[in-house]
Amino acid sequence: MSAPDLFLSKLHSQLSSPSLLHSTALTYNTSPTPPTKFPYAYSLCHSPTPSERTFGIQLMDELISEGYEYEEDCMYGKCVAQYLNNDFGSARRTVEGILRYNPENGRAKEIWEVLRIKGEEKERRENVAIGTGVVAVGVGVVVGLVGIFMGKKR
């Protein structure tokens, strides 16, 4: 199993349960403060539902802009949601922000490495697609030239 697959498997084992989402939402809606917003946003970022993860990202951004003291944890939760939503470019920018702030953050190092591998895999796929396209064009040109020369011989 590749590093990205292992990481994704690990994240899937940590997805929020509906009861956790419900209880954190209830607590936050009863008393909307940063200390209640963070667990709710974190639960949303780990939700199995993409739209809930997107809302979690929005809440994490609000916490960060409000100067919430656990900004690094907000950024990590946001990064996980971006990764799970297949927004690898945003996830990479977010995790690089964490690593600029704290280069020793083990969770951030792990997700950065997974994103690096994902980027390399994407680049390889794009190179193969470009190579295949070039070969297809080359074959088309050769077939066209053969057709032209065959037509002139008649």
C-alpha positions, 0 to 999 in steps of 0.5 A: 500500500502506498503512503497516500493510500495508508494516509487516506486509510488512516484519515478514514478511520478518524472520520467523525461519527454523526453523533459527534457532529451532532453533539459538537453542533449542539454545543456550539449552537448553544454557546457560540464561542471560539472554544466551542466553534473549534471542536465543531469545525474540527468534526466537520473537517473530518466528516464523511460528507464533502459539503460538511468538510467545506463548511468546516474549512470556512469555520476554521478560516473564521477561527484563524482570522479571529486570532484563535490561540490554536491556529496551528490545529485550525490549519491542520483540520483545514488541511485534512478537509482540503485533502479529503475533498481532493483539493490537493493544491490548497492542502499543500499551501495550508500544510506549508503554512503550518511547516513555516510556523512550526517545522517540527510538526509531525502531523504536518510533515506526514501530510506534506510528504503524502501531498508531495507523492500525490504531486509526483504521481499527477506529474507522471500521469500528465507526462504519460498523457502528453507522450501518448498524445505526441505518439498519436499525432505522430502516427496520424502524420505518418498514416496521412503521408503514406496515404498521400504517397499511395494516392500519387502512385496511382 
